[in-house]
Amino acid sequence: MNDESTEVSCLSISRLALKKGIQSRGGFIHPKDMAESSFDEDKFSLYTYAQLVETSYIGIPPSSLGTLFDYLLRTEMYISSGVETMDAIMNSFFTSVKGATRVNEFDKVRDLMINLYDCYNRKKENYRKIVSLAVQLVRYDTAFRSGYFDPNEKPYKVAEEEASIIDYMLKATQIYLMTHEKITRLGVSFNAIGAKNCAPSDADLLGEDALIDIKLIRKEPTSQHTLQLLLYYIMGLHEYHDEFVGVKYLKVLNPRKGKIYSYDIAKIDIDTLKHVEKNIMGYNESVF
């Protein structure tokens, strides 16, 4: 393993994982080495996953789609666990609130969240509106990260079929998580303390023995996706050691395909972990 530092700028984990030249071909964790399993399709009747992949169309921009799906999933899981609806919305869309505050648009986001709260009280008739409101809210995430926001940009107009597919995927994901995972955190925020090459970042889900990243993609996971998970894991050991020391698996959950990809962390050699920790993330002290 080459111990020379890999030059990277201070980036979020998702952007750092995309940077060229920081891992060899195939990656530190080759996606083909991940164990693959599927959602229990017999539990669902609205669509089959073959229809979702082959015939459905979701025109929401990919970056917005992933974020809004994550936030709606958190909202609905919070509500299912007994959290009051507005608190669930606030907790889930917290980054959107911070972004709106940064560009002096808090009043607009507050109104959007009030509308979202009202929709959840009559969800069956309003799922298209729920998704439409989420599309508008996650636009402010960019404002938080970059300070840029175009108030004149028209939000994407969500079609009824798109909302139905998203609703279906959310239901399928929740059933899978309740059946197969013990989720301990809905969203994990990292401050990147001590990681000189990393900016504050957020992971999706932390389970009792797994760190889970949600990807709504048509293709198989890539080495960038597996590196992103590895970076989250190492940062988690630095910032939430007691919660992450029991993590045994890194998982990519893809509701678009109804599949879960899992990798046993024990297969990663210690030299690789230390190399990523020091030369890519920029930690001076090691947790390994």
Sequence and secondary structure as in RCSB ss.txt:
>XXXX:A:sequence
MNDESTEVSCLSISRLALKKGIQSRGGFIHPKDMAESSFDEDKFSLYTYAQLVETSYIGIPPSSLGTLFDYLLRT
EMYISSGVETMDAIMNSFFTSVKGATRVNEFDKVRDLMINLYDCYNRKKENYRKIVSLAVQLVRYDTAFRSGYFD
PNEKPYKVAEEEASIIDYMLKATQIYLMTHEKITRLGVSFNAIGAKNCAPSDADLLGEDALIDIKLIRKEPTSQH
TLQLLLYYIMGLHEYHDEFVGVKYLKVLNPRKGKIYSYDIAKIDIDTLKHVEKNIMGYNESVF
>XXXX:A:secstr
   S     SB HHHHHH TTSS TT SS GGGSEEEE  GGG  S  HHHHHHT    S HHHHHHHHHHHHHH
HHHHHTT  HHHHHHHHTHHHHHHHHHTT HHHHHHHHHHHHHHHTTHHHHHHHHHHHHHHHHHHHHHHHHS   
TTS      HHHHHHHHHHHHHHHHHHHHH  EEEEEEEE  TT TTB  EEEEEEESSEEEEE   SS   HHH
HHHHHHHHHHHHHHSHHHHTT  EEEEEETTTTEEEEEEGGGS HHHHHHIIIIIS  SS   
